[in-house]
Every structure is written in structure tokens, then in C-alpha cells.
């Protein structure tokens, strides 16, 4: 788990913390990481809702927030992510 940068673009392309003890709400600012391809924060203590700004992550392939304490529905903007392969 952790953070990863793509060698060819030097940008953040993966945030992965599985089985973590992260708590609090999901940061809206992650929506600014437009080249992010994998956002995996499963099995944690995250609360609140999924920010609609995550729909700006046009390169996102995997969004895995499974086994947290999230509430609400999945924002409509997430369904517009054409490269999204895994939503869990």
C-alpha cells in the first residue's frame, strides 16, 4: 500500500491503503489529482460521503472504498468516468 508515481509522467497515479486505520472523511482535494488511476482505500474507518469531485478523475480505473463507514449514494459524476473498470 501507499502512494505511487508513474515513471514516465512523474505524477501521482495510485493511492492505496488497504486494511488501514485511516479515519475521517474522504478529502475533496483528491479530485484535483486528475491523472490518478487507482484510488484504493478499502477496509478502513472512513466516514461521510464520496465527494462528487471524484468524478473529475477522468483517468481513474479503480475506485475501491469497500468496507468503510461511508453513507449516502454514489455521486452521478462517478458514472461518467469512461475508464472506470472497478467500482467497489
C-alpha positions in Angstrom: 0.0 0.0 0.0 0.9 3.6 -0.2 1.5 6.2 -2.9 3.0 5.6 -6.3 4.1 7.8 -9.2 4.2 6.8 -12.8 7.9 6.8 -14.0 7.1 8.3 -17.4 4.9 11.2 -16.2 6.1 11.8 -12.7 2.6 12.3 -11.4 0.5 10.6 -8.7 -1.2 7.6 -10.3 -2.0 5.4 -7.3 -3.2 5.9 -3.7 -3.6 2.5 -2.0 -4.1 1.9 1.7 -5.8 -1.5 2.3 -6.6 -2.6 5.8 -5.7 0.8 7.1 -6.7 2.8 10.2 -7.4 6.0 8.2 -10.4 7.8 9.6 -12.4 10.9 8.9 -14.0 11.9 5.6 -12.7 11.5 2.1 -10.7 14.6 1.1 -12.4 16.6 -1.7 -8.9 17.6 -2.8 -8.2 14.2 -4.2 -10.4 15.2 -7.1 -7.6 17.5 -8.2 -5.3 14.6 -8.9 -6.5 14.3 -12.5 -4.0 11.7 -13.5 -4.9 9.3 -10.7 -5.7 5.9 -12.0 -6.1 3.8 -8.8 -7.8 5.0 -5.6 -7.9 2.1 -3.1 -8.9 2.9 0.5 -10.6 -0.3 1.5 -11.0 -1.8 4.9 -10.6 1.4 6.9 -12.6 3.8 9.1 -13.5 6.4 6.5 -16.9 8.1 7.1 -19.1 10.5 5.2 -20.0 10.5 1.6 -18.0 10.1 -1.7 -17.2 13.6 -2.9 -18.7 14.4 -6.3 -15.3 15.9 -7.3 -14.0 12.3 -7.7 -16.0 12.4 -11.0 -13.2 14.7 -12.2 -10.7 11.8 -12.1 -11.0 11.1 -15.8 -8.1 8.5 -15.8 -9.5 6.6 -12.9 -9.5 2.8 -13.5 -10.2 1.5 -9.9 -12.2 3.1 -7.1 -12.2 0.8 -4.2 -13.7 2.1 -0.9 -15.2 -1.1 0.2 -15.6 -1.9 3.9 -15.6 1.6 5.3 -18.3 3.5 7.0 -19.5 5.6 4.1 -23.0 6.9 3.8 -25.2 8.2 1.0 -25.2 7.2 -2.6 -22.5 7.1 -5.3 -22.4 10.5 -7.0 -23.7 10.7 -10.5 -20.4 12.2 -11.6 -18.7 8.8 -10.9 -20.8 7.1 -13.6 -19.4 9.4 -16.2 -15.9 8.1 -15.7 -15.4 6.2 -19.0 -12.1 4.4 -18.0 -13.5 3.2 -14.7 -13.3 -0.6 -14.7 -13.7 -1.4 -11.0 -16.1 0.3 -8.6 -16.2 -1.4 -5.2 
